[in-house]
Amino acid sequence: MKKYFALIISVIIILSCFTACKPKIKNGAVISDAASKNYAAVTEEGGEIARDEAGNLLLLVTDEHGRNVKDENGEYETKRVKIDHALVVGNKIECADYALTIPNGWSDKMSYADLIISRDGTEDILKISVTDDSSLNNVMETRLKSINLIKNNFPKAETGSKEITLGDEIIAQFSYAFVEDTGARDENLNVLSSYLGFIFFEHKGEVYTCMLTSNRNMTEQIDEIAGILNTIEFI
């Protein structure tokens, strides 16, 4: 038994040494993306990551030990890197052209190429993707094929479309389909429902597609979803 406790104490001491020796960068914080890549990002006073006028991420230059590197003037050296995928920093998800605040009761769901959040304890998912190589009409036509497919396969599906306002200037198009009974059952023979919705809008030549999925009718929460999208900060 003594040997057992001695082993535990030894492990704790070793871990403590590694923790104590881990270098801390100055004027920034180490953040990680969904691919577990680390970035020594320059941070603002409030803890948010810093960007330049073009929206590039400002990174601190570090040495092989993870410590800051200073230039010839004694200032911490930085470099600019274009953001090409989502980065989660505190309660915000930073993307190339926009950032979104994660609302209370929601969590990041491995955002990377797209921004994805889910409501805690539910199957409600909001996924945002952006494209600049297709028009709003073309994107809507392509995505809404799935809504039409649901209509064809489930004639009793609840469907609808309407305009919703985001902020003071953006008029978005909202369409959805809800199948209360898909014909499938879970292991307890409960009815399985399915929801698919899209919110489309355009900003400065880029088309934003916000896809909603769930096992319940999320149309009842569309005002809440619009409120989440209102937290978008365009870069």
ZIFEN-V204090 format. One record per residue. N is the residue number from 1. PSI is psi as a letter, one per 40 degrees, with the letter a starting at -180 (999 if undefined). NEAR is the number of other ideal C-beta (glycine too) atoms within 12 Angstrom. D_FIRST is the distance of its C-alpha to the first C-alpha in Angstrom with 1 decimal. Layout:
N/PSI/NEAR/D_FIRST
N/PSI/NEAR/D_FIRST
This chain:
1/d/7/0.0
2/d/8/3.8
3/d/9/5.4
4/d/10/5.0
5/d/11/6.4
6/d/12/8.6
7/d/13/9.9
8/d/14/10.8
9/d/14/12.5
10/d/14/14.3
11/d/14/15.6
12/d/14/16.9
13/d/14/18.6
14/d/14/20.2
15/d/14/21.5
16/d/13/22.8
17/d/12/24.7
18/d/12/26.3
19/d/12/27.3
20/d/11/28.8
21/e/13/30.7
22/h/14/32.2
23/i/19/36.0
24/h/18/37.9
25/i/28/41.5
26/i/22/44.3
27/f/24/46.9
28/a/31/45.2
29/i/26/42.1
30/h/27/40.4
31/i/31/41.2
32/i/20/40.4
33/a/27/42.5
34/e/20/41.8
35/e/15/41.6
36/f/11/38.8
37/h/17/41.2
38/i/18/40.8
39/h/33/43.8
40/g/34/44.0
41/i/37/46.6
42/h/35/48.7
43/i/28/48.3
44/i/17/50.8
45/d/8/50.3
46/e/12/49.2
47/e/16/46.6
48/i/25/48.8
49/i/35/49.4
50/i/30/52.6
51/i/30/55.3
52/a/18/58.6
53/d/9/62.0
54/e/14/61.7
55/e/24/58.4
56/i/23/56.4
57/h/35/52.8
58/h/31/52.4
59/i/34/49.5
60/h/36/48.2
61/h/27/48.3
62/i/27/45.0
63/a/15/44.0
64/e/8/41.5
65/e/12/38.8
66/e/20/39.8
67/i/21/41.6
68/i/25/45.2
69/h/23/48.2
70/i/17/51.2
71/a/13/54.8
72/e/7/57.5
73/e/7/58.1
74/e/9/54.6
75/i/15/54.1
76/h/23/51.1
77/h/25/52.4
78/i/29/52.5
79/i/20/53.8
80/h/20/55.2
81/h/27/53.8
82/h/18/55.4
83/h/32/53.2
84/e/19/53.4
85/i/27/50.7
86/i/36/49.0
87/h/35/46.5
88/h/30/44.5
89/h/34/44.4
90/b/20/43.1
91/f/21/45.2
92/i/29/47.9
93/h/41/48.4
94/h/38/50.6
95/i/37/52.9
96/d/30/55.7
97/e/30/58.5
98/i/30/56.9
99/i/30/53.8
100/h/38/52.7
101/h/25/50.7
102/h/29/48.0
103/i/26/48.8
104/h/14/46.5
105/e/16/45.0
106/i/29/45.3
107/i/22/43.0
108/i/32/43.6
109/g/26/43.4
110/f/22/42.9
111/h/32/46.3
112/c/25/47.6
113/d/20/51.1
114/i/28/51.8
115/h/41/50.6
116/h/31/48.6
117/i/37/47.2
118/i/26/46.2
119/h/27/46.2
120/h/16/42.7
121/e/9/42.1
122/i/21/45.3
123/e/20/46.9
124/h/33/49.4
125/h/31/49.6
126/h/44/52.0
127/h/33/52.6
128/h/39/55.0
129/i/31/56.6
130/h/34/59.4
131/i/25/62.2
132/e/17/65.2
133/e/10/66.9
134/i/21/68.3
135/i/16/70.4
136/d/28/69.2
137/d/14/71.5
138/d/17/70.2
139/d/28/66.5
140/d/28/67.4
141/d/20/69.4
142/d/20/66.6
143/d/32/63.8
144/e/29/65.9
145/d/18/66.5
146/d/25/63.2
147/d/34/64.5
148/d/21/67.7
149/d/16/65.7
150/d/27/63.9
151/d/23/67.3
152/d/15/68.7
153/d/17/65.8
154/g/24/65.3
155/d/11/68.8
156/e/17/67.3
157/i/27/65.0
158/h/27/65.4
159/i/28/66.5
160/i/22/68.0
161/i/23/68.8
162/i/18/69.6
163/i/17/69.7
164/i/29/67.1
165/h/20/67.3
166/h/29/64.5
167/a/18/65.0
168/e/7/68.6
169/d/13/69.8
170/h/25/68.0
171/h/19/69.4
172/i/33/66.9
173/h/31/67.5
174/h/33/65.2
175/i/34/65.2
176/i/39/63.0
177/h/38/62.6
178/h/31/60.6
179/h/31/60.2
180/d/18/59.1
181/h/17/58.7
182/e/22/58.0
183/e/14/58.2
184/i/15/54.5
185/i/12/51.8
186/a/12/48.1
187/e/7/45.8
188/e/7/46.8
189/f/8/50.5
190/i/12/50.9
191/h/16/53.8
192/h/20/52.9
193/i/27/54.9
194/h/30/55.4
195/h/37/56.7
196/h/38/58.0
197/i/43/59.7
198/h/44/61.0
199/h/43/62.1
200/h/41/64.3
201/i/33/65.6
202/i/27/66.9
203/h/26/66.4
204/f/16/68.2
205/e/15/68.8
206/h/27/65.3
207/h/31/64.7
208/h/38/61.6
209/h/35/60.4
210/h/42/57.9
211/h/32/56.7
212/h/43/55.3
213/i/32/53.4
214/i/30/51.9
215/e/25/51.8
216/i/26/54.0
217/h/25/57.3
218/e/36/56.5
219/d/29/60.2
220/e/18/59.5
221/e/24/57.3
222/d/33/59.7
223/d/16/60.4
224/d/22/56.8
225/d/37/56.6
226/d/30/59.7
227/d/21/58.0
228/d/31/55.1
229/d/35/57.5
230/e/25/59.4
231/e/27/56.4
232/h/33/57.2
233/h/20/58.1
234/h/25/60.3
235/999/24/59.9
